[in-house]
Each structure stands twice: as C-alpha cells, then as structure tokens.
Amino acid sequence: MLEEKSQARWPKEITVRSDTFRAQKFPENYLPKLFAFAKSEEDEKRAKAAAAIFLEYHCTGNGLGRLKKTEISQLIEKWDRFSQWKSFLEQTYSIWADVRYFPILQRKGEKASVTFENSWMEERTFGGKRGHEGTDLMTAFDEPGRYPAVSMTDGTVLHKGWLPKGGYRIGILSPHGGYFYYAHLDSYAEIEEGDTVQAGQLIGFVGNSGYGVEGTKGKFATHLHVGIYLNPGKEEISVNPYWILKYLEQKKLTYTPG
C-alpha cells in the first residue's frame, strides 16, 4: 500500500505555466503502467492516472515503488480530494487524453525507423535565440518523403501551410483542446484546414523544410518536429512532448512500402 503523508498539500507552485508542468517530466518506468491501467480507448482514465502519478512524483517525495494497478486508483482518489484537481485534470486531458498513435509509421523491415531525445528548451538560433519547444523525431534514413507522418489524435485541422521556422506544417486541435503541431514536412496528404481527422490518419511525409522562405529545404537532417500547445488561439502555452512520445513508442503503426 502507498503511504499517504499527513502533510500532503496541493502544490501551489505547479501551475499550467510553471516550468515543472510544461516540462511534463515523468518517471519513464511507469509509462508502461499506464497501458496496464487503462485500455487504449479509455482516454480519460489514462489521463487521470498520468495526472496523479505526475503530482505524486513531483510533489510529495513518496517512493512510488512498483505501483500496482490498485495503487494508481488510490493515487487518483488522493488527489481528487483537492479542489484544484478538476482544473489540473482538464489541462492534463489536453495533453494525455487524446493521444493514440506514434506520429511516424514504422517501416516494415526496419528495426528502428526513428530516434529521438529530450531536447526540450535546448537553444535554437534561427530567427533569434530561443528555447526548443518540441521534440525532433529523427528518421533512420535522411531521405525526405520516405516516412509517412500520421496524426497522434482525432481532431480538426486548424492550420496548414508554410512557416519560416516550421516549414510545411499542420496543426490539429484534439477533442480535449490540445493543439498538436507537426513541422518540417516534405509534402502533405490530401488534407485541408477545417477537415476532421482520425488518430493514425496520414497527414503528410516527413521532410526537412523550413528555416527560410516558402519552399526552402535541406537546411537540416530529415525529421518531424512535434509540438504540443495548450490554449490555442489565445495565450498559448507549450508543453514538452517527449514523455508522451515515449509512451506512444509502444503504439506504432506499421506500413509496407508500395
């Protein structure tokens, strides 16, 4: 059983704008437990588990141990007692509740089509010094157009087109309000702004577009930049996609080259 500390309090320092929340650091060995706790279609149940584990990991200092399935339920009940839980959960839903599939299809016959690291807020200089608000998925072969990119979530296409930094990009609003941003595409699928998409649907092909005027390609290696934002269209808040992508590594779709 988990030991619940009598001094447990709601962490006021963790808000949606705090560095801790935006970094979304997660104990990696507990990501598979989210699979065991909630079936793939149980989106909100998975998000509740992610929220409770995140709070316990960052706020109480409690050792999580092996964290059995029943103990995850206990964690949810523990944090649900706080009045702040509802609003915190709504923000967590935007990040975790709608994700279904890894955004690059696994090519049959390749052991590893993609590699990636936690590059959150690493320095970038194009367009001025800034932090990297996303994760770069590097393809095994530096070949634009080789790897299909798919939507991680159901949703609606809000943006499609060129950005100087992002090149050919697509932005999709998920049902719980997360904005999922896919950049540096080589080309698009037959998809337009306003279209409804399903998780796993083709949105384009991974490329190396961007860092210049429209049509600029080849300034860097082929990869897909993934970003996740809250409050799209308002005062947007970026959050680190790395841990979500680590979770989705076990949810890769495959394809056979034509």
N, C-alpha and C positions, 0 to 999 in steps of 0.2 A: 504493500500500500504506500501511496505517496504521503509524505509528512507535510501537512499544511501548517505553515508558520502562523503563529498567532498574530504576528506583526504585519501580516500581509496587507498591502495597501495598493491603491491604484497608482501606477507610475505617472505622475503629472508631467514628468519630463519627456515622456514619449507621446508626442502628438504626430499628426499626419505630416507635419512639416519638419519634424525632427530628423537629424541625420540618422539616428538609430532606426526609425521606422522606414525611412527612404532606402536605407541600405539593405533592409529585409534579410539580415544575416540569420541563417537557420542552421541548427545542428544537422549536418549532412546525413549522419547515420540514422536520423529519424525520418528522412524523406520517404523511404520505403514503408514506414509505418502508416503514412497517410493512405497508401494503396490498400494496406490491410484493414484500415479503419473504415474507409468509405469506398464503395464501388465507383467506377468511373462516372456513372450518371448521377451520383449523389453529390452534386456540386457544392451545395451549401454545407452539407455535413463535413466535407473535406476542408472547406474554408474555415469552419468553426474550429476544427482540430488544429489547423495551421495557426490561427489566431491565439488559441490557448497555449500551444507549445511555444510560440514566439514570446508571449508575455512571461511564461514561466522561465524560459531560457534567459531572458534579458533582465528580469526584474526581481526575482526572489532569491536567486542563488541556490535554489533547491537542485540537488542532483536528480536528473531525470531517469537515471538507471536504464533498465531495459524497456521501460514504459510499455506496459501491457495495454491491450485494447480497452479494457475496463478502466484503466487509469487515465487514458485520454478523455474518456467520458467524465471522469471525476474532475479533471482539469477544466473542462468546459463548464461544469456546474460551479466550480470555484470562482471563475472569473465572471460568470453570468450574474453573480450576486451584486456586482458593482453597477451603478447607474451608467457609467461611461462605456460599458461593454457594448451596448447597442450601436452607438456611433462608431466605435472602433471596429466592430464587426462589419458594418456597412463598407468601410474603407477596405477592409481585408477582402470582402467579397469582390470588390472591383479588381483586385489583383489575382485572387486564387480561385474564385468560384466558377469561372467560365473556361479556364484553360483545359484543353483536352489532348492536343497533339503537339509533338515537337515540330517546329516550323520548317524543317528541311527534310525531304523524303530520303530515306535510306536506300541507296542504290544496291540492288541485289548483286552479290558477288564481291562487294567491298566490305572489308572488316570494319572500317571506320570512315564514314563519309565526311564527318565534321568533328572539329575540336574547338574548344573554347575555354577561356579563363575568366576569372572575376576581375574585369578591368574597370569596375565602377569608379568614376570620378578620377581616373588617370588623366594626365594632362594631354590635351589636344590643342593644336595651334592654328589650324585653318580657320580663317575668319576671326582670329583673335584667340588669346589664351582662354581656355575653358576646361571644365571637367567633362569626362566622357559619361554621358547619360544613357548608358545601354550596355549591351553585350554583343561582341562580334563573334559570329559563328564562321570559323574559317573552314573552307572546303578542302578535301584531301587533294584535289587537283585544281590548280589555279587556271580554271577554264570557264570563263563567263558563259552562261546559258546551259551548263551541263546539269545543274541540280535544280529540281523543282522546289519552289517555296510554297507553303500552304498556310492557311490561317490557323492560328492556335485555338481560336474560339469561334463560336457563332457570332454574328453581329451584322452591322451595317457599314458599308464603305463610306467614310466621311471625306477622305481626301485621296486623290490620285494625281500624280504629276511630278514635276521636277522641283527640287530644292537644291540650291548651290552646295550645301553640305551633304544632304542625303541622296542626291541624285534622283533617280526614278524611285519613288516611294509610294507606299499605300498605308493609310491609317484607317483602322477598323474599330468602331465603338462596340464593345461587348454588351450583352444584356444587363449586367450589373454595373455598367458605367465605366469600365476600364477602357482606355484608349491604347490600342496595340499598334505599334509603328514599325514598319518593315522598310528598310532603306538599302540603297546601292543595288537595286535590281538591274538586271540586264535587259529584261523585257517584261511585259505584262501578259497575264491571261486575259481572256475576254471578260473583262470586269470593268464597271463604271461606278462613279460616285452615286450613292443612293441605292446601289444594289445590296440585297441581302445575301450573306454568305454563311456557309456552314463550316464548322470546325473540320479541318482536313481538306478543305476545298483549295484547289490550285489558284494562286494569286499572281504568280509570275515565276521568273527564273533568276537564280542568284547571279549577281554580276559584280562589277567594280565601277559603277557610275557615280559621279559626284565630284565635289571639290573643283567646281568651275561652272562655266556657262552650260546651258542645256546641251546634252549630248556628250559632255566630257566623260571619258572612260580611261581606265588604265593607270590612274594615279596611285593605286594601291592594289594589294592582292585581292582576289575574288573572295567575297564574304557577304554574309547577311547581317546587317545591324538590326538588332531588336531593341525597341524601347517600350516602356510601359508608363503611362501617364494617368493621373487622376485629375478630375475636374476639367475635362476637355472643353475648350471654348471659353473658359473662364481664366482663373489664375492657375495654370497647370502646374502640377507637382510631379516630378519624375521619380520613379522608384526603380530599384535595381532588379533587372530581370534574371540575374544569374541563377538564383536559387530556384526560381520557377522552372527555368530551363533544365537545371539538374534533375528536378523532379520529373520533367517530361522526357528525359532521356529514355525512360522505360516505356514511353508512349510514342515510339517512332513508327510511322507508316513506311511501307516499302514500295518500290516500283521496279519494273523491268524495263530497261532502255528499249525504245522502239527501233 
